[in-house]
Amino acid sequence: MARAQKSATSSASLTDALFALHKATCQRLDRCIVAVAAWLSASCTGDLDTIGSLITDNVVCLTPGRPPFGKVEFLAASRAMAGVSIDDTSKIEELPVAGDAAYLRSALALTNTPPGGPTLQESGYTLTIQHKEGDGRWRLARDANLMI
């Protein structure tokens, strides 16, 4: 009888532990998705302060045809696009979270319209690594953008 009670208690403890782990993972996942939504919104409105706050200081960005670059170069390129109307959509296809790291594989569609210029539409895939910083916020740490 004591053994059956111990087994039931162990099962309950395991269930509680698994539930707590699942809940913590879902909370991390939710925060990652909030960071992605904030990024997309800031991109569309040209809010470089928000974009800058969502990038680690040691970010590495990879794009076709140029060497890797960091936060300063990223923000400078973003400033150069002032006045360009941007409409982007991102479909998250994969977002595993492991501790303080997460990677995001997504399909991205962009429509950029410069003032007085033709509209440019692009679509492709990105692979992003987010890192949870000491302040609890998720930030872009690595980004491979296969379109731009």
Stockholm file with secondary structure:
# STOCKHOLM 1.0

chainA/1-148         MARAQKSATSSASLTDALFALHKATCQRLDRCIVAVAAWLSASCTGDLDTIGSLITDNVVCLTPGRPPFGKVEFLAASRAMAGVSIDDTSKIEELPVAGDAAYLRSALALTNTPPGGPTLQESGYTLTIQHKEGDGRWRLARDANLMI
#=GR chainA/1-148 SS CHHHHHHHHHHHHHHHHHHHHHHHHHHHHHHHHHHHHHHHHHHHHTCHHHHHHTEEEEEEEECTTSCCBCHHHHHHHHHHTTTCEEEEEEEEEECCEETTEEEEEEEEEEEEECTTSCCEEEEEEEEEEEEECTTSCEEEEEEEESCC
#=GC SS_cons         CHHHHHHHHHHHHHHHHHHHHHHHHHHHHHHHHHHHHHHHHHHHHTCHHHHHHTEEEEEEEECTTSCCBCHHHHHHHHHHTTTCEEEEEEEEEECCEETTEEEEEEEEEEEEECTTSCCEEEEEEEEEEEEECTTSCEEEEEEEESCC
//
